[in-house]
């Protein structure tokens, strides 16, 4: 029993941990190594939000689908995280509002570096 536990602990300590990759709608696989990710248990619509401050890029998991937004100011991400209703904030600023189209990464696909 002790030998098995020791082996298990050794495997955990020596295992290589790769960065997480998510499949973003209309973009494909995106590596989250440079993103700060936060789970959002208080929201029923948004499960997780990730933000890369250096690239001003946000990835949001909405009902299990990942969406990416580019050229997004940190204040907008911070506003989402602090909003009383994250779902309403998201719907107002991204799904139905001009900001969502303004920060849509899809239009930049051909000219961007993938972020």
C-alpha positions, 0 to 999 in steps of 0.5 A: 500500500505504501509502495503504491502511494509512493509511486503515485506521488512520484508520478504526480511530481514528475508528470509534465503539465501542458497548458490548456487548449480550448476549441473556440467557435469559428477560430479553432484551438487556442492555447490558454497559457498566456490567459488568466482564467476564472471560473464563474460559479455565480453565473448560469450562462457564463461558466468561465472567462479568460483574459490575456492582458498583453494581447487584450483578448478574452475567451468566454465559455457560454453554455459550453461554447467558447467565444473569443473577443479581440482588442478588448480593454481590461476595463471591459473584462473587469466589468464583466467579472464585477457585474451583478449579472454576468449574463446580462452584461455579456448579452448587453455588451457582446451578443446584442451590442455594438461592442460584440461586433467591434471586438469580434476576432473573426473579422481579423482571422486572415490578418492576425497571428491567431489571437 
